[in-house]
Amino acid sequence: LDGKCDEKVPCQMILDKMGLKGYQIGKTKVFLRAGQMAELDARRAEVLGNAARKIQRRGRTYIARREFIAVRDAAIQIQTGCRAVLACKVHEELRRQAAAIKIQKDFRHYVARKSYVRLQFSAVVLQSGLRAMDARNMFRFRKETEAAIIIQSRMRCHMAYSYYKNLQNAALVTQCSWRRRVARGELRKLKMAARETGALKEAKDKLEKRVEELTYRLQFEGQLRKKLEAESCK
């Protein structure tokens, strides 16, 4: 309250608040009825009890709060330690899982590479075999082609040689026939001349000898022709 105010006003407010009636306020004192003083004492005791209980409550609250804070800090420390241990375990487990995954990945990579190398080697061997077979087939085809060309050339040479021999034999036969015909004509003329003159007898003998020679030559050429035909047939 302000110091300039009258002291009666706060006293009256306190008494009104306490619910007292029939009191009188003097200049320096307050006059109460009988029993009101005991009521004020009881009220004061009640107020003091309430204040003490409030102080005790606040003290207990403070102590409980302090204990709660201590317990909470201890729990936080314990939880922090437990979480740290769990985090370490989780980290160790994750590290082991990562190591296991890496080992599995490396092992799978090794197995895959081994399979790939084996497959590549098989493919190379198969390709080498196919290329070797193709090369052998090409070599065989070229060899057969060359052999066929040689056989064809030999056959054509044989046919040309046979045709040449046939032409040669035909020419020899034609020449022999023509010469025999010419010799017979001359012999006939000589015979006619020998009939007329006896001097032609010697010429006749010569012509006969010549005819014999031509006949022998014709026979020899016939034998030679047969021999050539036999050789060409072989």
C-alpha distance (Angstrom), angle and dihedral (degrees) to the residues before:
residue distance angle dihedral
L1 . . .
D2 3.77 . .
G3 3.87 114.0 .
K4 3.77 92.5 -131.0
C5 3.81 92.3 63.3
D6 3.77 122.3 97.9
E7 3.81 116.5 -98.4
K8 3.77 91.0 -132.6
V9 3.77 92.8 68.8
P10 3.81 96.8 60.9
C11 3.80 91.0 42.4
Q12 3.76 90.2 52.4
M13 3.80 90.9 47.4
I14 3.80 91.4 51.4
L15 3.81 92.9 47.9
D16 3.79 91.9 46.6
K17 3.76 89.4 49.5
M18 3.80 89.8 51.9
G19 3.79 89.8 52.0
L20 3.83 96.6 -121.7
K21 3.77 119.7 156.6
G22 3.81 133.8 -168.2
Y23 3.79 95.9 32.7
Q24 3.77 125.1 138.7
I25 3.78 127.2 -147.3
G26 3.77 116.9 -146.5
K27 3.75 130.5 -173.9
T28 3.79 95.5 -84.3
K29 3.81 104.3 0.4
V30 3.76 141.5 49.8
F31 3.77 117.0 -133.6
L32 3.79 115.8 -148.1
R33 3.74 133.2 -173.5
A34 3.76 123.7 -111.7
G35 3.81 113.2 -70.5
Q36 3.77 95.0 16.8
M37 3.80 91.8 96.9
A38 3.80 90.1 56.5
E39 3.76 88.8 47.5
L40 3.81 89.8 52.1
D41 3.81 90.1 48.3
A42 3.79 90.2 50.2
R43 3.77 89.5 46.7
R44 3.80 90.7 48.9
A45 3.79 90.4 48.4
E46 3.78 88.7 49.5
V47 3.81 91.9 49.1
L48 3.80 91.2 46.0
G49 3.81 89.8 47.7
N50 3.76 90.4 49.7
A51 3.80 90.4 47.7
A52 3.81 91.0 47.5
R53 3.76 90.8 48.4
K54 3.78 89.8 47.6
I55 3.81 90.2 49.2
Q56 3.80 90.3 47.3
R57 3.77 90.1 46.5
R58 3.76 91.0 50.2
G59 3.81 90.4 46.5
R60 3.78 92.5 48.0
T61 3.78 88.9 45.4
Y62 3.78 89.9 51.4
I63 3.81 92.1 47.2
A64 3.80 92.1 44.8
R65 3.78 90.5 46.5
R66 3.79 91.0 48.7
E67 3.81 90.4 48.4
F68 3.80 89.7 44.9
I69 3.79 90.9 50.4
A70 3.81 90.1 47.9
V71 3.81 91.3 47.4
R72 3.80 89.9 44.8
D73 3.80 91.8 49.9
A74 3.80 89.8 47.2
A75 3.81 90.2 47.8
I76 3.79 89.5 47.8
Q77 3.80 89.9 50.5
I78 3.80 90.9 47.5
Q79 3.80 91.0 45.9
T80 3.79 89.9 47.2
G81 3.80 90.4 51.3
C82 3.80 92.2 45.4
R83 3.78 91.4 46.5
A84 3.80 89.7 47.7
V85 3.81 90.1 51.1
L86 3.80 90.8 45.9
A87 3.81 90.2 46.2
C88 3.81 89.7 50.6
K89 3.79 90.0 49.1
V90 3.80 91.4 46.3
H91 3.81 89.9 46.8
E92 3.80 90.5 49.3
E93 3.80 90.3 47.7
L94 3.80 91.0 48.0
R95 3.79 90.1 47.4
R96 3.80 90.2 50.5
Q97 3.80 90.6 47.2
A98 3.80 90.5 49.1
A99 3.81 90.0 48.6
A100 3.82 90.5 47.4
I101 3.81 90.8 48.4
K102 3.80 90.4 48.9
I103 3.81 91.3 48.0
Q104 3.82 90.3 48.2
K105 3.79 90.8 47.2
D106 3.81 91.9 49.2
F107 3.81 91.2 46.0
R108 3.80 92.0 48.4
H109 3.79 89.1 46.9
Y110 3.81 89.4 51.2
V111 3.82 92.3 47.6
A112 3.82 91.7 46.1
R113 3.81 92.0 47.8
K114 3.80 90.9 47.2
S115 3.81 90.4 50.7
Y116 3.82 90.3 46.0
V117 3.82 92.1 49.7
R118 3.80 90.4 48.2
L119 3.81 91.3 47.9
Q120 3.81 90.7 46.3
F121 3.81 90.8 50.3
S122 3.82 90.4 48.9
A123 3.81 90.6 48.5
V124 3.82 91.2 48.8
V125 3.82 91.2 48.7
L126 3.81 90.9 47.4
Q127 3.80 91.9 47.6
S128 3.81 90.6 47.6
G129 3.81 90.4 50.6
L130 3.81 92.4 47.9
R131 3.80 92.0 46.7
A132 3.81 91.0 47.2
M133 3.82 90.3 49.6
D134 3.81 90.4 47.9
A135 3.81 90.4 48.2
R136 3.82 90.8 49.3
N137 3.80 90.6 49.1
M138 3.80 91.0 49.1
F139 3.81 91.1 47.4
R140 3.81 90.9 48.3
F141 3.82 90.5 47.6
R142 3.81 91.5 49.9
K143 3.79 91.0 46.4
E144 3.80 91.6 49.4
T145 3.82 90.0 46.2
E146 3.80 91.6 51.0
A147 3.81 90.4 46.4
A148 3.82 90.2 49.3
I149 3.81 90.2 49.1
I150 3.82 90.7 49.5
I151 3.82 91.2 47.6
Q152 3.80 91.1 47.9
S153 3.81 91.6 48.2
R154 3.80 91.1 47.8
M155 3.80 90.6 47.0
R156 3.79 91.9 49.1
C157 3.79 90.2 46.7
H158 3.81 90.3 50.1
M159 3.80 91.5 47.8
A160 3.80 91.4 48.1
Y161 3.82 90.8 47.1
S162 3.81 91.2 48.2
Y163 3.80 90.7 48.4
Y164 3.80 89.8 48.8
K165 3.82 91.8 49.3
N166 3.78 91.2 48.1
L167 3.80 90.2 50.6
Q168 3.80 90.2 46.8
N169 3.81 92.5 49.5
A170 3.80 91.1 46.1
A171 3.81 89.7 50.1
L172 3.81 91.2 49.4
V173 3.81 91.9 48.6
T174 3.79 91.0 47.3
Q175 3.80 91.7 48.5
C176 3.82 92.6 47.4
S177 3.81 91.6 48.0
W178 3.78 91.4 48.9
R179 3.81 93.0 46.9
R180 3.81 91.3 47.7
R181 3.78 90.0 50.1
V182 3.79 91.1 48.7
A183 3.84 90.5 47.0
R184 3.81 91.7 50.0
G185 3.80 90.0 50.6
E186 3.79 90.9 50.9
L187 3.81 90.5 45.3
R188 3.77 90.4 51.9
K189 3.78 90.6 50.2
L190 3.80 91.1 47.6
K191 3.80 91.4 49.5
M192 3.77 90.4 52.1
A193 3.79 90.5 48.0
A194 3.84 91.2 46.9
R195 3.75 91.2 55.6
E196 3.74 90.0 57.0
T197 3.78 97.0 43.7
G198 3.76 131.0 27.9
A199 3.75 90.2 -149.2
L200 3.72 90.4 74.3
K201 3.80 93.4 67.0
E202 3.73 91.9 90.3
A203 3.80 89.9 51.0
K204 3.76 88.1 49.3
D205 3.75 91.1 55.4
K206 3.76 89.9 49.6
L207 3.76 91.4 49.5
E208 3.78 91.0 48.6
K209 3.75 89.9 51.7
R210 3.76 89.0 48.9
V211 3.79 91.1 49.3
E212 3.78 89.3 50.2
E213 3.77 89.9 50.2
L214 3.79 91.2 48.9
T215 3.81 90.4 47.2
Y216 3.78 90.9 50.2
R217 3.77 89.7 47.2
L218 3.80 90.2 49.0
Q219 3.79 90.6 51.1
F220 3.80 90.3 47.2
E221 3.80 90.9 50.1
G222 3.81 89.7 48.3
Q223 3.80 90.7 52.5
L224 3.80 89.5 46.5
R225 3.78 89.9 50.4
K226 3.82 91.8 50.7
K227 3.78 89.7 48.5
L228 3.83 91.7 50.9
E229 3.80 91.0 47.7
A230 3.80 90.0 50.9
E231 3.81 90.7 50.2
S232 3.82 92.2 48.0
C233 3.82 90.2 50.4
K234 3.79 90.3 52.8
